[in-house]
Amino acid sequence: MERIIIPICLFATIFGIFYIYLTTRNRERLALIEKGADASLFKSSPQNIPVWKLLLLNLSLLLIGIGIGLLIISIVRAYTTLDSDAANTAIVFIMAGISLFTGFTLSKKLEK
């Protein structure tokens, strides 16, 4: 019985997050339209760069950063005596953060 509760809770949580996001976005847009805001306000990129390209760029850089972090971990384990799980996790998160920051700066350059 306990094994079935976890997928149900996971699905309910994901559904709840999307439901709240969509309803809040809809209410916000309706409120802006009632106040007379311009419809072009809802476009995500001013120069018509597709959102999927920006998402794909950031996701690919994130996965590259995680891969480089894992490679650094294997090099550190091979050439040093450091074998800490905390250091391994820190290296992966640092490389993922660096790659996300790189993706952010590249996205800004694409918009210009």
MARDRENKE-281568 format. One record per residue: residue number from 1; x, y, z of N, C-alpha, C in turn. Coordinates in Angstrom, 3 decimals, always signed. Each point is the difference from the previous one (the first is absolute). Layout:
BEGIN
PT     k        n.X        n.Y        n.Z       ca.X       ca.Y       ca.Z        c.X        c.Y        c.Z
PT   NUM          X          Y          Z          X          Y          Z          X          Y          Z
...
This chain:
BEGIN
PT     k        n.X        n.Y        n.Z       ca.X       ca.Y       ca.Z        c.X        c.Y        c.Z
PT     1     +0.813     -1.191     +0.000     -0.813     +1.191     +0.000     +0.861     +1.261     +0.000
PT     2     +1.129     -0.020     +0.723     +0.847     +1.180     +0.081     +0.691     +0.289     -1.326
PT     3     +0.217     -1.024     -0.816     +0.712     +0.195     -1.257     -0.834     +0.787     -1.000
PT     4     -1.300     -0.068     +0.077     -0.856     +0.696     -0.946     -0.207     +1.463     +0.393
PT     5     +0.219     +0.332     +1.255     -0.220     +1.367     +0.468     +1.033     +0.960     -0.599
PT     6     +1.219     -0.437     -0.165     +1.057     +0.881     -0.512     -0.292     +0.465     -1.424
PT     7     -0.324     -0.877     -0.967     -0.318     +0.517     -1.341     -1.243     +0.879     -0.024
PT     8     -0.979     -0.339     +0.816     -1.217     +0.824     +0.049     +0.322     +1.394     +0.527
PT     9     +0.797     +0.083     +1.052     +0.384     +1.306     +0.547     +0.859     +0.782     -0.985
PT    10     +0.893     -0.676     -0.691     +0.833     +0.666     -0.995     -0.855     +0.564     -1.136
PT    11     -0.927     -0.791     -0.509     -0.881     +0.475     -1.060     -0.870     +1.156     +0.485
PT    12     -0.536     -0.113     +1.201     -0.846     +1.072     +0.531     +0.789     +1.294     +0.195
PT    13     +1.232     -0.109     +0.431     +0.834     +1.181     +0.187     +0.300     +0.676     -1.330
PT    14     +0.386     -0.776     -0.995     +0.294     +0.567     -1.315     -1.258     +0.624     -0.604
PT    15     -1.126     -0.685     +0.107     -1.255     +0.540     -0.510     -0.369     +1.293     +0.722
PT    16     +0.173     +0.028     +1.317     -0.326     +1.205     +0.770     +0.870     +1.181     -0.379
PT    17     +1.280     -0.241     -0.217     +0.903     +1.091     -0.394     -0.414     +0.571     -1.350
PT    18     -0.261     -0.858     -0.977     -0.408     +0.486     -1.315     -1.359     +0.696     +0.060
PT    19     -0.923     -0.532     +0.767     -1.329     +0.614     +0.111     +0.094     +1.399     +0.607
PT    20     +0.748     +0.137     +1.068     +0.141     +1.307     +0.640     +0.731     +0.969     -0.928
PT    21     +1.012     -0.473     -0.689     +0.740     +0.863     -0.932     -0.916     +0.511     -1.108
PT    22     -0.750     -0.894     -0.617     -0.858     +0.404     -1.110     -1.148     +0.895     +0.447
PT    23     -0.628     -0.300     +1.115     -1.102     +0.849     +0.444     +0.496     +1.376     +0.445
PT    24     +1.141     +0.057     +0.644     +0.552     +1.291     +0.412     +0.383     +0.823     -1.215
PT    25     +0.599     -0.630     -0.992     +0.379     +0.714     -1.218     -1.235     +0.522     -0.717
PT    26     -1.046     -0.814     -0.054     -1.233     +0.425     -0.655     -0.626     +1.195     +0.728
PT    27     -0.055     -0.047     +1.320     -0.561     +1.117     +0.773     +0.817     +1.269     -0.179
PT    28     +1.315     -0.147     -0.018     +0.859     +1.170     -0.177     -0.204     +0.624     -1.375
PT    29     -0.099     -0.823     -1.010     -0.217     +0.525     -1.344     -1.357     +0.663     -0.128
PT    30     -1.024     -0.600     +0.583     -1.324     +0.611     -0.044     -0.004     +1.350     +0.711
PT    31     +0.696     +0.084     +1.115     +0.064     +1.272     +0.729     +0.730     +1.059     -0.820
PT    32     +1.061     -0.378     -0.699     +0.720     +0.958     -0.832     -0.838     +0.438     -1.203
PT    33     -0.760     -0.927     -0.576     -0.854     +0.349     -1.127     -1.109     +0.942     +0.447
PT    34     -0.560     -0.235     +1.191     -1.043     +0.885     +0.512     +0.520     +1.415     +0.238
PT    35     +1.278     +0.118     +0.363     +0.583     +1.319     +0.219     +0.440     +0.657     -1.305
PT    36     -0.078     -0.727     -1.122     +0.329     +0.574     -1.290     +1.448     -0.168     -0.406
PT    37     +0.680     -1.003     +0.496     +1.395     -0.235     -0.375     +0.070     -0.524     -1.429
PT    38     +1.120     +0.234     -0.648     +0.208     -0.428     -1.375     +0.186     -1.514     -0.044
PT    39     -0.529     -0.641     -1.038     +0.095     -1.464     -0.123     +1.421     -0.454     -0.304
PT    40     +0.849     +0.881     -0.528     +1.379     -0.394     -0.293     +0.809     -0.202     +1.272
PT    41     -0.556     +0.387     +1.134     +0.657     -0.188     +1.281     +0.198     -1.478     +0.328
PT    42     -0.865     -0.859     -0.557     +0.035     -1.418     +0.334     +1.024     -0.787     -0.797
PT    43     +0.615     +0.600     -0.997     +1.035     -0.701     -0.750     +1.240     -0.117     +0.865
PT    44     +0.624     -1.181     -0.029     +1.127     -0.236     +0.895     +1.299     +0.591     -0.523
PT    45     +0.178     +0.049     -1.311     +1.235     +0.534     -0.546     -0.337     +1.116     -0.990
PT    46     +0.583     +1.168     +0.178     -0.379     +1.123     -0.834     +0.446     -0.128     -1.452
PT    47     +0.985     -0.778     -0.297     +0.492     -0.107     -1.362     -0.374     -1.334     -0.639
PT    48     -1.070     -0.588     +0.464     -0.557     -1.219     -0.582     +0.979     -1.179     -0.001
PT    49     +0.802     -0.128     +1.033     +0.826     -1.194     +0.172     -0.902     -1.061     +0.631
PT    50     -0.122     -1.154     -0.628     -0.878     -1.025     +0.565     +0.464     -0.427     +1.396
PT    51     -0.969     -0.205     +0.865     +0.291     -0.378     +1.379     +0.680     -1.362     +0.050
PT    52     -0.374     -0.886     -0.910     +0.579     -1.343     +0.029     +1.492     +0.035     -0.291
PT    53     +0.460     +0.982     -0.781     +1.435     +0.101     -0.256     +0.756     +0.407     +1.259
PT    54     -0.557     +0.936     +0.741     +0.641     +0.416     +1.246     -0.009     -1.130     +1.020
PT    55     -1.121     -0.719     +0.080     -0.095     -1.130     +0.928     +0.983     -1.100     -0.380
PT    56     +0.095     -0.282     -1.285     +0.919     -1.034     -0.463     +1.451     +0.398     +0.242
PT    57     +0.318     +1.271     -0.203     +1.352     +0.489     +0.263     +0.364     -0.172     +1.469
PT    58     -0.892     +0.435     +0.889     +0.290     -0.103     +1.429     +0.048     -1.449     +0.473
PT    59     -0.895     -0.842     -0.505     +0.000     -1.406     +0.398     +1.253     -0.714     -0.485
PT    60     +0.413     +0.281     -1.236     +1.204     -0.655     -0.504     +1.238     +0.444     +0.768
PT    61     +0.076     +1.286     +0.316     +1.148     +0.466     +0.788     -0.018     -0.577     +1.410
PT    62     -1.194     -0.174     +0.570     -0.098     -0.615     +1.324     +0.503     -1.436     -0.030
PT    63     -0.408     -0.758     -0.992     +0.447     -1.392     -0.089     +1.493     -0.092     -0.285
PT    64     +0.523     +0.915     -0.810     +1.446     +0.034     -0.240     +0.732     +0.316     +1.300
PT    65     -0.519     +0.949     +0.782     +0.632     +0.348     +1.275     -0.002     -1.155     +0.978
PT    66     -1.102     -0.740     +0.058     -0.057     -1.157     +0.893     +0.992     -1.073     -0.467
PT    67     +0.086     -0.202     -1.306     +0.957     -0.978     -0.526     +1.437     +0.387     +0.305
PT    68     +0.323     +1.291     -0.149     +1.349     +0.458     +0.328     +0.263     -0.144     +1.498
PT    69     -1.019     +0.258     +0.812     +0.155     -0.188     +1.442     +0.293     -1.443     +0.359
PT    70     -0.694     -0.935     -0.639     +0.273     -1.418     +0.252     +1.388     -0.400     -0.478
PT    71     +0.443     +0.578     -1.109     +1.356     -0.263     -0.478     +1.040     +0.531     +0.983
PT    72     -0.234     +1.181     +0.538     +0.920     +0.570     +0.996     +0.036     -0.876     +1.249
PT    73     -1.149     -0.527     +0.393     -0.045     -0.892     +1.166     +0.866     -1.235     -0.236
PT    74     -0.108     -0.595     -1.181     +0.799     -1.200     -0.264     +1.488     +0.324     -0.042
PT    75     +0.360     +1.168     -0.505     +1.410     +0.403     -0.007     +0.492     +0.246     +1.419
PT    76     -0.818     +0.661     +0.816     +0.385     +0.267     +1.390     +0.171     -1.298     +0.775
PT    77     -0.901     -0.965     -0.217     +0.120     -1.288     +0.692     +1.242     -0.774     -0.434
PT    78     +0.364     +0.145     -1.285     +1.138     -0.770     -0.504     +1.335     +0.565     +0.469
PT    79     +0.109     +1.311     +0.118     +1.296     +0.611     +0.274     +0.161     +0.561     +1.403
PT    80     -1.042     -0.054     +0.818     +0.123     +0.467     +1.381     -0.593     -1.039     +0.935
PT    81     +0.149     +0.257     +1.274     -0.585     -0.899     +0.998     -1.374     +0.482     +0.451
PT    82     -0.488     +1.061     -0.606     -1.315     +0.542     +0.347     -1.076     -0.924     -0.553
PT    83     -0.794     -0.571     +0.885     -1.066     -0.904     -0.414     -1.257     +0.304     +0.816
PT    84     -0.342     +1.260     +0.092     -1.137     +0.416     +0.802     -1.229     +0.180     -0.880
PT    85     -1.129     -0.473     +0.498     -1.246     +0.179     -0.740     -0.417     +1.463     -0.048
PT    86     +0.322     +0.741     +1.044     -0.349     +1.417     +0.030     +0.764     +0.775     -1.067
PT    87     +1.261     -0.322     -0.181     +0.799     +0.669     -1.034     -0.515     -0.362     -1.389
PT    88     -0.384     -1.253     -0.187     -0.537     -0.417     -1.294     -1.280     +0.751     -0.334
PT    89     -0.898     +0.092     +0.962     -1.248     +0.723     -0.206     +0.260     +1.472     -0.250
PT    90     +0.936     +0.584     +0.721     +0.314     +1.412     -0.169     +0.553     +0.277     -1.389
PT    91     +0.857     -0.872     -0.496     +0.571     +0.199     -1.331     -1.094     -0.049     -1.067
PT    92     -0.929     -0.942     +0.114     -1.080     -0.096     -0.981     -0.870     +1.259     +0.042
PT    93     -0.352     +0.468     +1.200     -0.850     +1.187     +0.097     +0.728     +1.265     -0.457
PT    94     +1.278     +0.103     +0.271     +0.772     +1.163     -0.453     +0.052     +0.026     -1.522
PT    95     +0.271     -1.124     -0.616     +0.059     -0.045     -1.463     -1.370     +0.232     -0.625
PT    96     -1.055     -0.506     +0.631     -1.353     +0.258     -0.512     -0.334     +1.485     +0.108
PT    97     +0.373     +0.632     +1.101     -0.233     +1.433     +0.155     +0.773     +0.828     -1.003
PT    98     +1.240     -0.371     -0.239     +0.805     +0.714     -0.996     -0.623     -0.147     -1.381
PT    99     -0.484     -1.187     -0.322     -0.598     -0.198     -1.317     -1.319     +0.753     -0.139
PT   100     -0.798     +0.082     +1.060     -1.233     +0.778     -0.063     +0.290     +1.488     -0.134
PT   101     +1.030     +0.479     +0.668     +0.380     +1.406     -0.148     +0.488     +0.278     -1.420
PT   102     +0.742     -0.927     -0.566     +0.446     +0.146     -1.387     -1.194     +0.022     -0.947
PT   103     -0.976     -0.861     +0.255     -1.212     -0.010     -0.813     -0.773     +1.299     +0.111
PT   104     -0.021     +0.584     +1.191     -0.676     +1.276     +0.200     +0.674     +1.102     -0.794
PT   105     +1.331     +0.051     +0.054     +0.714     +1.047     -0.732     -0.129     -0.198     -1.512
PT   106     +0.019     -1.243     -0.469     -0.204     -0.245     -1.434     -1.410     +0.364     -0.435
PT   107     -0.987     -0.244     +0.859     -1.375     +0.377     -0.315     -0.138     +1.513     -0.106
PT   108     +0.670     +0.718     +0.871     -0.035     +1.458     -0.076     +0.646     +0.500     -1.289
PT   109     +1.087     -0.649     -0.423     +0.658     +0.393     -1.251     -0.898     -0.288     -1.205
PT   110     -0.768     -1.093     +0.046     -0.913     -0.317     -1.094     -1.117     +1.030     -0.123
PT   111     -0.452     +0.531     +1.132     -1.071     +0.988     -0.017     +0.448     +1.340     -0.552
PT   112     +1.294     +0.298     +0.085     +0.514     +1.271     -0.516     +0.223     -0.112     -1.450
